[in-house]
Amino acid sequence: MRNLPWAEGSRPVMLAPMQGLTNAALRACYIERYQPDMVFTEFVRVQTQSKKRIAKAELAEIAAHDSSVPLVVQLIGNNASALADGALQVQDAGVQHLNLNLGCPYGRMTSGATGGELLRDAEKLADLLTALRRSAKGSFSIKCRAGYSDPQQLFELLPLYLDSGIDYLILHPRTVLQQYSGWADHYLTAEAANRTNLPLIANGDINSAALGQKLLQETEVVGLMLGRGALADPWLFRRIRGELPGEVDEAQRRIDLFAFLSDLLPRYLVKFCGERQALMKLKDLLNFIPDDCLQRDIGKLKRTTTTAGFSALLEKKFSV
């Protein structure tokens, strides 16, 4: 019987792990205001050369999670024994849900290939999954690309994933070599969901309520994972559920963005070391706002040099 971090019969909509972005402060903001069903850490590196497999600061951040919304820790590494040890460490910190990164197109460590690079070695991948499955006391999942260079590789890997005993699969239907170019092929997602008994979560380019609802209604996927779409519109979780309008006008977009950034700023001032770093982290999020009509004012926000200046301009241009 599979161990799933969502209620039986529900259709979870999750916040994706995004490196450099989905830190604890941002996750807390989303949990309190925008209601994802689950949240993921940024990938947590598992060190092969050190007995301390997981950095102390990352363990502390994991242990600080105090919400009833499930937190999934995403591990990245390339050594079966080290990954198994790392899994035990994060579970000792209070985590019940683990995920292995098989999708990052930039995944390398000094000791070798990680992330999406692991799709090139099915034998090693099987060893990693087996070791993690043995160490995982709660749910264990993977987040993967369709393949390394050929998207059809997915169908060669599905039996391996099933045999390894993972509880569910998160699929980003691009290849590793594509990185983030082109479009996520959700026809491939639909085919995969139809051809496997594994619960499948769709991920990649889900940037609108209409697409999210279509995937849930017309394919066999059991849930969705939102990344850049949720940064562009934090309310997208509730729009997909039908709790809010699927689309809004420019005026409402400005109001929503004002509320989002105004909430994050004080959190980032606490989370990061100094005003400059907090401001830079906040500006990183502006790169994910796609609206053409907002770009001129977003550009002005990016050019501010103090948090006071950022807040004043944000209120002037967006709180209308």
Order of alpha helices (4+ residues) and beta strands (2+ residues): beta-alpha-beta-beta-alpha-beta-alpha-beta-beta-beta-alpha-beta-alpha-beta-alpha-beta-alpha-beta-alpha-alpha-alpha-alpha-alpha-alpha
